[in-house]
Amino acid sequence: VNDEVKTITKDKVTSAKSFLEYYFSKSGSWSQSLQSQSTLFVNTEDSSSKQPNININMLRAVSLPNQAEILGVKYELEDQFNAGLYDSNTNGIIFVPTLLHPKSVGEVKLRSTGIHDPPVIQPNYLSTDTDDVDTLLSAIRLVQRLTKQESMVKLIKEHIPLPANPHPVDSDEYWRHAIRQFAFTTGQPSGTCAIGEVVTEELFIKGVEGIRVVDNSVFPNTLSTDSTGALIGVAERAADLLKKKHFPVKGSM
């Protein structure tokens, strides 16, 4: 993007000027979020739907040191990925589409009967033939339409192509390849201990005495947003259940 756009670069963050601005006036690069500057929830398949299938975040940094490792790029592609991006002092923005309701389903299985052996976790990302990849592709096309709006065109100087891609730039196959190569998880998996199936309404594991589960796994499906708020609600509910059991109010039934 153009130099006057307030993006984050390594030099800006580590400069004495940024430190002094924040120290004396709580302004400058240190006073601003390094995370998403704007976010969009949208259904790319049905614009009239109230349930989004995609979340798009805009980050105001084009590159970070060792970005391939941070983004979870496959080890054998790290060098190609890092070499294909500008360095961390380039002014730029990144749009990050997130698939909210993947149709691919993973599984968690016991590795053995030993209590100290970690489970086998197979997420099966993008394992459906086309559904999840095509939904992400539709999100990329939406981002492209957004960047062609008048307010964005005057800010953007060039688009940086992704590296290590054998397909014609901007073709559907180019983006499908990029999605399968470079897509990474934002975490927040759900469903492995779903309420009603694995745990009760009071969060006890069915058939196991005295063990409650209080994390994302109790949600039957992935949420249409960041799960932090909903999970805090579950934790508050669990706290109320524990207080009711161990510290009952006198005179209550």
C-alpha positions as CSV (number, residue, x, y, z in Angstrom):
1,V,0.0,0.0,0.0
2,N,1.0,3.7,-0.2
3,D,3.4,4.9,2.4
4,E,1.0,7.3,4.1
5,V,-1.3,4.4,5.1
6,K,-0.7,3.6,8.8
7,T,0.5,0.0,8.6
8,I,2.8,-1.8,11.0
9,T,6.3,-2.6,10.0
10,K,9.3,-4.0,12.0
11,D,11.1,-0.6,12.0
12,K,8.0,1.3,13.1
13,V,7.4,-1.0,16.1
14,T,11.1,-1.1,17.2
15,S,11.9,2.5,16.7
16,A,12.7,5.0,19.5
17,K,10.1,7.3,18.0
18,S,7.3,4.8,18.6
19,F,8.5,4.2,22.2
20,L,8.6,7.9,22.9
21,E,5.2,8.6,21.3
22,Y,3.6,5.9,23.5
23,Y,5.5,6.8,26.7
24,F,4.7,10.5,26.6
25,S,1.3,10.6,24.8
26,K,0.0,7.0,24.5
27,S,0.0,7.5,20.7
28,G,1.8,6.0,17.7
29,S,2.3,2.4,16.7
30,W,2.4,1.0,20.2
31,S,-1.0,2.4,20.9
32,Q,-2.7,0.5,18.1
33,S,-3.7,-3.1,17.7
34,L,-1.4,-5.4,15.8
35,Q,-4.4,-7.6,15.2
36,S,-7.4,-7.1,12.9
37,Q,-8.3,-3.5,12.1
38,S,-11.7,-4.4,10.7
39,T,-13.7,-7.6,10.4
40,L,-16.6,-8.7,8.1
41,F,-19.0,-11.6,8.7
42,V,-20.8,-12.6,5.5
43,N,-22.5,-15.5,3.8
44,T,-20.9,-15.9,0.4
45,E,-23.5,-18.4,-0.8
46,D,-26.7,-16.6,0.4
47,S,-26.5,-12.9,0.9
48,S,-29.9,-12.9,2.6
49,S,-28.9,-15.4,5.3
50,K,-28.4,-14.2,8.8
51,Q,-25.8,-16.9,9.5
52,P,-22.4,-16.1,8.0
53,N,-20.1,-18.8,6.6
54,I,-17.0,-16.6,6.3
55,N,-15.3,-14.1,8.5
56,I,-12.8,-11.8,6.8
57,N,-10.2,-9.9,8.9
58,M,-7.9,-7.1,7.6
59,L,-4.5,-7.0,9.1
60,R,-2.3,-3.9,8.6
61,A,1.0,-5.8,8.3
62,V,2.1,-7.5,5.1
63,S,4.8,-9.7,6.6
64,L,6.2,-10.8,9.9
65,P,9.6,-12.4,10.7
66,N,9.5,-16.1,9.9
67,Q,5.9,-15.7,8.7
68,A,5.7,-19.2,7.2
69,E,6.2,-20.8,10.6
70,I,3.8,-18.5,12.2
71,L,1.1,-19.3,9.7
72,G,1.7,-23.1,9.9
73,V,3.0,-23.5,6.3
74,K,4.3,-26.9,5.6
75,Y,8.0,-27.3,6.6
76,E,9.2,-28.1,3.1
77,L,7.6,-25.0,1.7
78,E,8.8,-22.5,4.3
79,D,11.8,-21.2,2.4
80,Q,9.7,-20.7,-0.8
81,F,7.0,-19.0,1.1
82,N,9.2,-16.6,3.0
83,A,11.2,-15.8,-0.1
84,G,8.1,-14.9,-2.0
85,L,6.9,-12.3,0.4
86,Y,8.1,-8.8,1.0
87,D,10.2,-8.3,4.1
88,S,8.7,-7.1,7.4
89,N,9.4,-3.4,6.6
90,T,7.1,-3.3,3.7
91,N,3.9,-1.3,4.1
92,G,0.9,-3.4,3.3
93,I,-2.3,-5.1,4.4
94,I,-3.5,-8.7,4.4
95,F,-7.0,-10.0,4.2
96,V,-7.5,-13.2,6.1
97,P,-10.7,-15.2,5.2
98,T,-11.8,-17.7,7.8
99,L,-14.1,-20.6,7.2
100,L,-16.7,-20.5,10.0
101,H,-18.6,-23.8,9.4
102,P,-16.3,-26.3,7.7
103,K,-18.0,-29.4,6.4
104,S,-14.8,-31.4,6.9
105,V,-15.0,-33.3,10.2
106,G,-12.0,-34.6,12.2
107,E,-11.8,-37.0,15.1
108,V,-10.0,-37.6,18.4
109,K,-9.2,-41.2,19.4
110,L,-7.5,-42.9,22.3
111,R,-3.9,-43.9,21.5
112,S,-3.9,-46.6,24.1
113,T,-5.3,-47.5,27.5
114,G,-2.4,-45.6,29.2
115,I,-3.6,-42.4,31.0
116,H,-0.3,-40.6,30.1
117,D,-0.4,-41.3,26.4
118,P,-1.7,-38.3,24.4
119,P,-4.7,-38.9,22.2
120,V,-4.6,-39.2,18.4
121,I,-6.0,-36.0,16.9
122,Q,-6.8,-36.1,13.2
123,P,-8.4,-32.7,12.2
124,N,-9.0,-33.7,8.5
125,Y,-8.8,-30.1,7.3
126,L,-10.2,-29.5,3.8
127,S,-11.0,-33.2,3.5
128,T,-14.2,-32.7,1.6
129,D,-13.7,-32.9,-2.2
130,T,-14.6,-29.3,-3.0
131,D,-17.0,-27.7,-0.4
132,D,-14.7,-26.1,2.0
133,V,-12.1,-25.1,-0.6
134,D,-14.8,-23.6,-2.8
135,T,-16.2,-21.6,0.1
136,L,-12.8,-20.1,0.8
137,L,-12.4,-19.4,-2.9
138,S,-15.6,-17.5,-2.9
139,A,-14.3,-15.4,0.1
140,I,-11.1,-14.6,-1.9
141,R,-13.2,-13.4,-4.8
142,L,-15.2,-11.2,-2.4
143,V,-11.9,-9.7,-1.1
144,Q,-10.9,-9.0,-4.6
145,R,-14.1,-7.1,-5.2
146,L,-13.6,-5.1,-2.0
147,T,-10.1,-4.1,-3.1
148,K,-11.5,-2.8,-6.4
149,Q,-13.8,-0.3,-4.7
150,E,-12.8,3.3,-5.2
151,S,-11.8,3.9,-1.5
152,M,-9.4,1.0,-1.7
153,V,-8.0,1.4,-5.2
154,K,-6.3,4.7,-4.3
155,L,-4.5,3.0,-1.4
156,I,-3.2,-0.2,-3.0
157,K,-0.2,0.0,-5.2
158,E,0.2,-3.7,-6.1
159,H,-1.0,-7.2,-5.2
160,I,1.7,-9.7,-4.0
161,P,1.2,-13.1,-5.6
162,L,1.7,-16.2,-3.4
163,P,4.9,-18.2,-4.0
164,A,5.3,-21.9,-4.9
165,N,2.2,-22.0,-7.1
166,P,2.4,-23.7,-10.6
167,H,-1.0,-22.5,-11.8
168,P,-1.8,-19.2,-13.7
169,V,-2.0,-16.3,-11.3
170,D,-5.5,-15.6,-10.1
171,S,-7.1,-18.7,-11.8
172,D,-9.4,-20.7,-9.7
173,E,-6.9,-23.5,-9.6
174,Y,-4.2,-21.1,-8.5
175,W,-6.3,-20.2,-5.5
176,R,-7.4,-23.8,-4.7
177,H,-3.8,-24.8,-4.7
178,A,-2.9,-21.9,-2.4
179,I,-5.7,-22.7,0.0
180,R,-4.6,-26.3,0.3
181,Q,-0.9,-25.4,0.6
182,F,-1.1,-22.4,3.0
183,A,-4.5,-22.6,4.9
184,F,-4.0,-22.9,8.6
185,T,-6.3,-23.3,11.6
186,T,-7.3,-20.4,13.9
187,G,-8.0,-23.0,16.6
188,Q,-11.3,-23.2,18.4
189,P,-12.3,-26.7,17.4
190,S,-15.7,-27.9,18.6
191,G,-17.9,-30.9,19.0
192,T,-15.7,-33.7,20.4
193,C,-17.5,-33.6,23.7
194,A,-20.8,-32.2,22.5
195,I,-23.5,-31.4,25.0
196,G,-26.2,-34.1,24.7
197,E,-23.9,-36.6,23.1
198,V,-20.9,-36.8,25.4
199,V,-21.7,-34.5,28.3
200,T,-24.9,-33.8,30.1
201,E,-26.5,-30.3,30.5
202,E,-24.5,-30.0,33.7
203,L,-21.3,-30.7,31.7
204,F,-20.7,-34.1,33.3
205,I,-19.2,-36.8,31.0
206,K,-21.9,-39.3,30.6
207,G,-21.2,-42.5,32.5
208,V,-18.2,-41.0,34.3
209,E,-18.7,-39.8,37.8
210,G,-17.3,-36.4,38.9
211,I,-15.7,-35.2,35.7
212,R,-17.0,-32.1,33.9
213,V,-15.8,-30.7,30.6
214,V,-15.6,-26.9,30.2
215,D,-14.1,-25.9,26.9
216,N,-14.9,-25.5,23.2
217,S,-15.4,-29.2,22.8
218,V,-18.9,-29.0,24.4
219,F,-20.3,-26.9,21.6
220,P,-22.1,-29.3,19.2
221,N,-21.1,-27.2,16.2
222,T,-18.6,-24.5,15.4
223,L,-19.9,-21.0,16.1
224,S,-20.3,-18.1,13.6
225,T,-17.8,-16.0,15.5
226,D,-14.9,-16.2,17.8
227,S,-15.8,-18.6,20.5
228,T,-14.3,-16.7,23.4
229,G,-17.4,-14.9,24.5
230,A,-19.6,-18.0,24.4
231,L,-16.9,-20.1,26.2
232,I,-16.8,-17.5,29.0
233,G,-20.6,-18.0,29.3
234,V,-20.1,-21.8,29.6
235,A,-17.4,-21.3,32.3
236,E,-19.7,-19.0,34.2
237,R,-22.4,-21.6,34.1
238,A,-19.9,-24.3,35.3
239,A,-18.9,-22.0,38.2
240,D,-22.6,-21.6,39.1
241,L,-23.1,-25.4,39.1
242,L,-20.1,-25.9,41.3
243,K,-21.1,-23.2,43.8
244,K,-24.6,-24.7,43.9
245,K,-23.2,-28.1,44.7
246,H,-20.5,-27.2,47.1
247,F,-21.7,-23.9,48.6
248,P,-25.5,-24.1,48.7
249,V,-27.4,-21.1,49.8
250,K,-29.0,-21.8,53.2
251,G,-32.8,-22.2,52.9
252,S,-32.7,-23.0,49.2
253,M,-34.2,-26.2,47.9
